[in-house]
Amino acid sequence: MSKAINTGKYIAHPFIAPDESYLIWDAEKEGENTPDIYISFRQKDGSWGEQLTWEIK
């Protein structure tokens, strides 16, 4: 995995969509005390895009 995905001190519970269009996981980033949920979308070139925090409001 690229640094767009594989960063932090704790990364767990990955889920890849059946059509492989997105990847969801939870991670605890350096300097933070609680994990967040992240999502990355597959790019046209087949790589994974920048991780986005999945904010629930």
MODELLER restraints for C-alpha pairs under 7 A, 6 or more apart:
rsr = mdl.restraints
at = mdl.atoms
rsr.add(forms.Gaussian(group=physical.xy_distance, feature=features.Distance(at['CA:4:A'], at['CA:49:A']), mean=6.76, stdev=0.5))
rsr.add(forms.Gaussian(group=physical.xy_distance, feature=features.Distance(at['CA:4:A'], at['CA:50:A']), mean=5.11, stdev=0.5))
rsr.add(forms.Gaussian(group=physical.xy_distance, feature=features.Distance(at['CA:4:A'], at['CA:51:A']), mean=5.86, stdev=0.5))
rsr.add(forms.Gaussian(group=physical.xy_distance, feature=features.Distance(at['CA:5:A'], at['CA:51:A']), mean=6.08, stdev=0.5))
rsr.add(forms.Gaussian(group=physical.xy_distance, feature=features.Distance(at['CA:8:A'], at['CA:27:A']), mean=6.55, stdev=0.5))
rsr.add(forms.Gaussian(group=physical.xy_distance, feature=features.Distance(at['CA:8:A'], at['CA:28:A']), mean=5.88, stdev=0.5))
rsr.add(forms.Gaussian(group=physical.xy_distance, feature=features.Distance(at['CA:8:A'], at['CA:29:A']), mean=4.24, stdev=0.5))
rsr.add(forms.Gaussian(group=physical.xy_distance, feature=features.Distance(at['CA:8:A'], at['CA:30:A']), mean=5.44, stdev=0.5))
rsr.add(forms.Gaussian(group=physical.xy_distance, feature=features.Distance(at['CA:9:A'], at['CA:28:A']), mean=5.97, stdev=0.5))
rsr.add(forms.Gaussian(group=physical.xy_distance, feature=features.Distance(at['CA:9:A'], at['CA:29:A']), mean=5.82, stdev=0.5))
rsr.add(forms.Gaussian(group=physical.xy_distance, feature=features.Distance(at['CA:9:A'], at['CA:30:A']), mean=5.88, stdev=0.5))
rsr.add(forms.Gaussian(group=physical.xy_distance, feature=features.Distance(at['CA:10:A'], at['CA:27:A']), mean=5.21, stdev=0.5))
rsr.add(forms.Gaussian(group=physical.xy_distance, feature=features.Distance(at['CA:10:A'], at['CA:28:A']), mean=4.95, stdev=0.5))
rsr.add(forms.Gaussian(group=physical.xy_distance, feature=features.Distance(at['CA:10:A'], at['CA:29:A']), mean=6.97, stdev=0.5))
rsr.add(forms.Gaussian(group=physical.xy_distance, feature=features.Distance(at['CA:11:A'], at['CA:26:A']), mean=5.94, stdev=0.5))
rsr.add(forms.Gaussian(group=physical.xy_distance, feature=features.Distance(at['CA:11:A'], at['CA:27:A']), mean=4.26, stdev=0.5))
rsr.add(forms.Gaussian(group=physical.xy_distance, feature=features.Distance(at['CA:11:A'], at['CA:28:A']), mean=6.59, stdev=0.5))
rsr.add(forms.Gaussian(group=physical.xy_distance, feature=features.Distance(at['CA:12:A'], at['CA:25:A']), mean=6.07, stdev=0.5))
rsr.add(forms.Gaussian(group=physical.xy_distance, feature=features.Distance(at['CA:12:A'], at['CA:26:A']), mean=5.48, stdev=0.5))
rsr.add(forms.Gaussian(group=physical.xy_distance, feature=features.Distance(at['CA:12:A'], at['CA:27:A']), mean=6.20, stdev=0.5))
rsr.add(forms.Gaussian(group=physical.xy_distance, feature=features.Distance(at['CA:13:A'], at['CA:25:A']), mean=5.38, stdev=0.5))
rsr.add(forms.Gaussian(group=physical.xy_distance, feature=features.Distance(at['CA:13:A'], at['CA:26:A']), mean=6.26, stdev=0.5))
rsr.add(forms.Gaussian(group=physical.xy_distance, feature=features.Distance(at['CA:14:A'], at['CA:23:A']), mean=6.89, stdev=0.5))
rsr.add(forms.Gaussian(group=physical.xy_distance, feature=features.Distance(at['CA:14:A'], at['CA:24:A']), mean=5.64, stdev=0.5))
rsr.add(forms.Gaussian(group=physical.xy_distance, feature=features.Distance(at['CA:14:A'], at['CA:25:A']), mean=4.30, stdev=0.5))
rsr.add(forms.Gaussian(group=physical.xy_distance, feature=features.Distance(at['CA:15:A'], at['CA:23:A']), mean=5.65, stdev=0.5))
rsr.add(forms.Gaussian(group=physical.xy_distance, feature=features.Distance(at['CA:15:A'], at['CA:24:A']), mean=5.16, stdev=0.5))
rsr.add(forms.Gaussian(group=physical.xy_distance, feature=features.Distance(at['CA:15:A'], at['CA:25:A']), mean=6.29, stdev=0.5))
rsr.add(forms.Gaussian(group=physical.xy_distance, feature=features.Distance(at['CA:16:A'], at['CA:22:A']), mean=6.00, stdev=0.5))
rsr.add(forms.Gaussian(group=physical.xy_distance, feature=features.Distance(at['CA:16:A'], at['CA:23:A']), mean=4.48, stdev=0.5))
rsr.add(forms.Gaussian(group=physical.xy_distance, feature=features.Distance(at['CA:16:A'], at['CA:24:A']), mean=6.50, stdev=0.5))
rsr.add(forms.Gaussian(group=physical.xy_distance, feature=features.Distance(at['CA:17:A'], at['CA:23:A']), mean=6.36, stdev=0.5))
rsr.add(forms.Gaussian(group=physical.xy_distance, feature=features.Distance(at['CA:21:A'], at['CA:41:A']), mean=5.86, stdev=0.5))
rsr.add(forms.Gaussian(group=physical.xy_distance, feature=features.Distance(at['CA:21:A'], at['CA:42:A']), mean=5.06, stdev=0.5))
rsr.add(forms.Gaussian(group=physical.xy_distance, feature=features.Distance(at['CA:22:A'], at['CA:39:A']), mean=6.86, stdev=0.5))
rsr.add(forms.Gaussian(group=physical.xy_distance, feature=features.Distance(at['CA:22:A'], at['CA:40:A']), mean=5.57, stdev=0.5))
rsr.add(forms.Gaussian(group=physical.xy_distance, feature=features.Distance(at['CA:22:A'], at['CA:41:A']), mean=4.28, stdev=0.5))
rsr.add(forms.Gaussian(group=physical.xy_distance, feature=features.Distance(at['CA:22:A'], at['CA:42:A']), mean=5.62, stdev=0.5))
rsr.add(forms.Gaussian(group=physical.xy_distance, feature=features.Distance(at['CA:23:A'], at['CA:39:A']), mean=5.60, stdev=0.5))
rsr.add(forms.Gaussian(group=physical.xy_distance, feature=features.Distance(at['CA:23:A'], at['CA:40:A']), mean=5.31, stdev=0.5))
rsr.add(forms.Gaussian(group=physical.xy_distance, feature=features.Distance(at['CA:23:A'], at['CA:41:A']), mean=6.47, stdev=0.5))
rsr.add(forms.Gaussian(group=physical.xy_distance, feature=features.Distance(at['CA:24:A'], at['CA:38:A']), mean=5.63, stdev=0.5))
rsr.add(forms.Gaussian(group=physical.xy_distance, feature=features.Distance(at['CA:24:A'], at['CA:39:A']), mean=4.48, stdev=0.5))
rsr.add(forms.Gaussian(group=physical.xy_distance, feature=features.Distance(at['CA:24:A'], at['CA:40:A']), mean=6.66, stdev=0.5))
rsr.add(forms.Gaussian(group=physical.xy_distance, feature=features.Distance(at['CA:25:A'], at['CA:37:A']), mean=5.83, stdev=0.5))
rsr.add(forms.Gaussian(group=physical.xy_distance, feature=features.Distance(at['CA:25:A'], at['CA:38:A']), mean=5.46, stdev=0.5))
rsr.add(forms.Gaussian(group=physical.xy_distance, feature=features.Distance(at['CA:25:A'], at['CA:39:A']), mean=6.67, stdev=0.5))
rsr.add(forms.Gaussian(group=physical.xy_distance, feature=features.Distance(at['CA:26:A'], at['CA:35:A']), mean=6.15, stdev=0.5))
rsr.add(forms.Gaussian(group=physical.xy_distance, feature=features.Distance(at['CA:26:A'], at['CA:36:A']), mean=5.48, stdev=0.5))
rsr.add(forms.Gaussian(group=physical.xy_distance, feature=features.Distance(at['CA:26:A'], at['CA:37:A']), mean=4.35, stdev=0.5))
rsr.add(forms.Gaussian(group=physical.xy_distance, feature=features.Distance(at['CA:26:A'], at['CA:38:A']), mean=5.87, stdev=0.5))
rsr.add(forms.Gaussian(group=physical.xy_distance, feature=features.Distance(at['CA:27:A'], at['CA:35:A']), mean=4.95, stdev=0.5))
rsr.add(forms.Gaussian(group=physical.xy_distance, feature=features.Distance(at['CA:27:A'], at['CA:36:A']), mean=5.68, stdev=0.5))
rsr.add(forms.Gaussian(group=physical.xy_distance, feature=features.Distance(at['CA:27:A'], at['CA:37:A']), mean=6.62, stdev=0.5))
rsr.add(forms.Gaussian(group=physical.xy_distance, feature=features.Distance(at['CA:28:A'], at['CA:34:A']), mean=5.87, stdev=0.5))
rsr.add(forms.Gaussian(group=physical.xy_distance, feature=features.Distance(at['CA:28:A'], at['CA:35:A']), mean=4.05, stdev=0.5))
rsr.add(forms.Gaussian(group=physical.xy_distance, feature=features.Distance(at['CA:28:A'], at['CA:36:A']), mean=6.39, stdev=0.5))
rsr.add(forms.Gaussian(group=physical.xy_distance, feature=features.Distance(at['CA:36:A'], at['CA:53:A']), mean=6.95, stdev=0.5))
rsr.add(forms.Gaussian(group=physical.xy_distance, feature=features.Distance(at['CA:37:A'], at['CA:53:A']), mean=6.03, stdev=0.5))
rsr.add(forms.Gaussian(group=physical.xy_distance, feature=features.Distance(at['CA:37:A'], at['CA:54:A']), mean=5.38, stdev=0.5))
rsr.add(forms.Gaussian(group=physical.xy_distance, feature=features.Distance(at['CA:38:A'], at['CA:51:A']), mean=6.16, stdev=0.5))
rsr.add(forms.Gaussian(group=physical.xy_distance, feature=features.Distance(at['CA:38:A'], at['CA:52:A']), mean=5.45, stdev=0.5))
rsr.add(forms.Gaussian(group=physical.xy_distance, feature=features.Distance(at['CA:38:A'], at['CA:53:A']), mean=4.58, stdev=0.5))
rsr.add(forms.Gaussian(group=physical.xy_distance, feature=features.Distance(at['CA:38:A'], at['CA:54:A']), mean=5.25, stdev=0.5))
rsr.add(forms.Gaussian(group=physical.xy_distance, feature=features.Distance(at['CA:39:A'], at['CA:51:A']), mean=5.67, stdev=0.5))
rsr.add(forms.Gaussian(group=physical.xy_distance, feature=features.Distance(at['CA:39:A'], at['CA:52:A']), mean=5.30, stdev=0.5))
rsr.add(forms.Gaussian(group=physical.xy_distance, feature=features.Distance(at['CA:39:A'], at['CA:53:A']), mean=6.53, stdev=0.5))
rsr.add(forms.Gaussian(group=physical.xy_distance, feature=features.Distance(at['CA:39:A'], at['CA:54:A']), mean=6.45, stdev=0.5))
rsr.add(forms.Gaussian(group=physical.xy_distance, feature=features.Distance(at['CA:40:A'], at['CA:48:A']), mean=6.20, stdev=0.5))
rsr.add(forms.Gaussian(group=physical.xy_distance, feature=features.Distance(at['CA:40:A'], at['CA:49:A']), mean=5.47, stdev=0.5))
rsr.add(forms.Gaussian(group=physical.xy_distance, feature=features.Distance(at['CA:40:A'], at['CA:50:A']), mean=6.05, stdev=0.5))
rsr.add(forms.Gaussian(group=physical.xy_distance, feature=features.Distance(at['CA:40:A'], at['CA:51:A']), mean=4.85, stdev=0.5))
rsr.add(forms.Gaussian(group=physical.xy_distance, feature=features.Distance(at['CA:40:A'], at['CA:52:A']), mean=6.23, stdev=0.5))
rsr.add(forms.Gaussian(group=physical.xy_distance, feature=features.Distance(at['CA:41:A'], at['CA:48:A']), mean=5.86, stdev=0.5))
rsr.add(forms.Gaussian(group=physical.xy_distance, feature=features.Distance(at['CA:41:A'], at['CA:49:A']), mean=5.39, stdev=0.5))
rsr.add(forms.Gaussian(group=physical.xy_distance, feature=features.Distance(at['CA:42:A'], at['CA:48:A']), mean=4.65, stdev=0.5))
rsr.add(forms.Gaussian(group=physical.xy_distance, feature=features.Distance(at['CA:42:A'], at['CA:49:A']), mean=6.02, stdev=0.5))
rsr.add(forms.Gaussian(group=physical.xy_distance, feature=features.Distance(at['CA:43:A'], at['CA:49:A']), mean=5.92, stdev=0.5))
